[in-house]
Amino acid sequence: VCGGEIIAEKGYLQSPNYPDEYRPNKECVWHITVPDGYQVALKFQSFEIENHDNCVYDYLEIKDGYADSSQLLGRFCGHKIPSDIRSTTNNLYVKFVSDSSVNKAGFSATFIKEMNECLDSDHGCEHICINTFDGYHCECRIGYELHSDGKKCEDACGGIIESLNGTISSPSFPDLYPPNKNCIWEIDAPEGFRILLNFTFFDLEGNNQDCEYDKLDIKSRLNGHYSPHGMFCGSRLPPIITSQGHNIRLEFTSDNSVQRGGFHLHFFT
């Protein structure tokens, strides 16, 4: 179907003749309306329209409202799938135009009624709420990272530590650590000092010497080279570790599956 009036909570749009190549000299206009109080969210599954730097041959034009006079959200061509598009009202204007020459496979997209959950004070994000297609997610300001609960923000893991004593713990401790983390701490003590690590809690996925899932890798830096103390995982507390020089490096890595309680340690110089 080439254009038309669509009043629905969800649906789909396709270029004429999709999934085959669209025809030349087409102009299709869709007016999408969802219920009052909602926005229109448009997500593309495929996109291939004759390319031009300014999209003057074939193009898809999307406007924020019902009419051609509404504010332009974008004019698209080429083969790169456009990002998700969201109106500010319950109307969206979509126009597809093809010229008399080159034809391509066209586009396929779905739309749904969408509510901006970030306007609801119950979204729970501590720092930043990002509205997404059919949902939302939380993000943190620079210098922070997301807690494993997906809501709270905490100091970004890792860094260079020059304190004479203190504590280090896995991200989100004492809650479960998040997946897909890579945190590196380097403790740098004054010349002539050594660093002692004393673990008070330890629980990482895995229990063999290879620690192929989650792990804490500890090395001393001496004369520009790293000397390993060990790679640790499982639930057994590592022994007290003393650096070989005045610098020690800890690298925590978690994979994308099982999460555990993590670790907590005190360090002294």
N, C-alpha and C positions, 0 to 999 in steps of 0.2 A: 504494500500500500504506500502510495506516494503522498505523505502528509495527511492532515486531518485534525479534527478536534478530539482530544483524548481526555476524558474525565474519569479518573480511576485512582486507586491507592497504589497500584503498581502495574508495570507492563513492560513492553519492549519496543525498541525502534530499530529498523533496519533500512539500509539503502535499497532502492528499487532493484528487484531481481536477485537480491542477496540469497545464497552465498555466491551466485554467479556474478559476473561483472555488471556494473550498473550501465544503463543506457545513456547515450549522449543527449544533450539538450534537455536535461530534466531540471525542474525546480519544485522541490517538495517542502512544504511548511507544516510543521506540527505545532499545535498549541496544547501544551500539557497542563492540566489542572488537577491538583490533589485537594483533599479537604482543607477547609479554613484552619489556620493555626499551625499548619505544617509547611515544610519546604519541599521542593522537588530535588531529589538526589539522583544524578545520572552517572552511570558507570559503564565504561566501554569494555566489551569483550574482544573485539577485533577492530582494526582500523587500517584501511589502505585506500588512499585517495590521491589522484595525480598530484605530484609535488611541485611546488614553486615557492621561492623565498617569501613572497607576499600572498600566497594562496589566491592568485587571480584567475586561475583556470577552473579547476574543480575545488569545492570547499564545503565545509560544514560550519555553519555560523550558529552560535548559541547566545541568547539574550536573556537577561534577568527580568522576566515579566511576560506579559501576554502578547504584546504587540511588537511590530518591527521597530518601533521607536524606542523600545526599552533599552536599557544599558547593555552594551556588548560585554559578554563574558569571555568570548574568544572566537577566533576564526581558525579552523584547523584543516590541514592537508598533510600529505606525506604518509609515512607508515608508522610513525611513533604514536602509540596509544595515548590519547589525552588523559590527564589526571582526572580524578573524580570531580564532578561539577555539582555545585549546590546553589539553588536560588535563594533569595532572601525573602520571597513571598511564596504563595502556593501556586505560582504560575512559572512556566518556562517556555521560551520560544526557540524552536530549532528549525533551521533552514538548510537544506542540502541543494547544491547547484552543481551541475556538470555542463561542460562546454561541448563543442561538436567533435572533438578529437579523442584523445587518449582516455580509455576507460580502465578502471581498476576494480578490485574485489569489493570495495565499499566498506561499510561499517555495520557493527551490531552492538547495541547497547540496551541496558535495562534501566528502568527508573523505579523508584519507590517514594512513598511519602516519608519524610524525614523530619525528626524533631531535633533541635539543637540541645542535646542533653547537658551541654556545658553551661547553659543558662539556668539550669536547675541547681540550686545551692546544695543538693544532696549528692552531687557527683563524687565528692570525697577527695578530689585531687588537692594535694597540699600546695603545689606551686602553680602548674599550668594545666588547663584542660584543653584537649584538642578534639574537636568534633570530627567524626569520621563517618564513612558510609555505613548507616545502620548501627551507629554506636559512638563510642568515644574512647580515648585513652589519655593517660596522664603523662606529663613530661616534667622535667626539673630544670631549674635555672643553671647557668654555667657554674661549675664547681661542685655540683651535686649530682646524684644519680638516684634512680628509682629503687625504692625498697622492694623486697620480694612480694609485698602485698599489692604492688602495682599502683599504690596511692601516695604513700608517704615518700619524702625525699630525705636523703642522708648525704653526708660528705662523700665525695667521690673516693673510691677505694684507691689505695696505693699512694706513693709519693716518697719524697726524701725526708728523712727524719733526723734531726740533729740534736734532739733532746738527750740528756744523760740517762733518763729512764722514762718509762711510760708503758702503754698497753697497745696491742694490735689485735684486731679481731676480724673475722670474715664479714663480708657485706651483710647487713641486716641482722647481725648477731644481737640478741640471742634467738631471733627467729631463724627460720630456714634461709640459707643463702640462695640468691637467684641463680637461674641457669645462665650459661654462656658468659661467664665472667672471667676476666683476666686482670688480676691486680698485682702490682709489683711495688713492694716497699724496699727502700734501701736505708738502713740505719748507718749513719756516718758519725762515729765518735772521734774525739780528739786523738791526735798522734800519741802513741804509747798506751792507749787504752784498748781493752777488749770488750766485747759485748756478750752478755749472757742472756739466753732465751729460756724462759720457764713457762711451760704450757699448763694451763689450769682446766682447759676443756678441749676435746678434739673428737670430731665425728664427721668424716668425709666419706662419700661413696667410694667403694672399692676396698679390697683387703689383700691384694697381692703385691709383690715387690715392683711390678711395672706401673701400678697406679694409672691404668689407661683411661679411667673415667674422670674423677675429680682428684686433685692433688695439691700439696703444698711442697714446693721445691725450695730448699734452703742451701745457699752457697756463701762462702766467704770470698771477699775480693782481696787479693794479696799481690802486690807488684803488678797490677794491671790485669791479672788473670783471676778467674773464678775457680774455687776449689769446692766440690760438693760436700755437704754434710749429710744429705739424704733427700729422698723423695718420699713424702708421707701421705697416707690415706688410711681409711678404716676408722676404728673407734679406740685404738690404743694410744694413750698419751705418748708423744715423742719424748725421748730423754732430754735432760737439760743440755742445751747446746751452747758452746763457747766459741766465738769467732776466732779465726786464726790471726786476724789483724784487727784494724779499727773500723772495718766496714763489713756489713753482712746484708745479704739480699734474700728476700722472701718473695716467691711468686706463687700466687694462688690461682688455680684454673678450675672452672666447673664446665661440664658439658651441658647438653640440652635436655637431659632426662632427670634422673633422680636427684633430689636435693636433701641435704641433711642439716644438722645443727651447726656445722662449721667449726671454728676454733677460736680460742681466746688465749693470749699469752701476755706475760709481763717481760719487759726487757730492762736490763741494768747494765751499766758500764763500770 
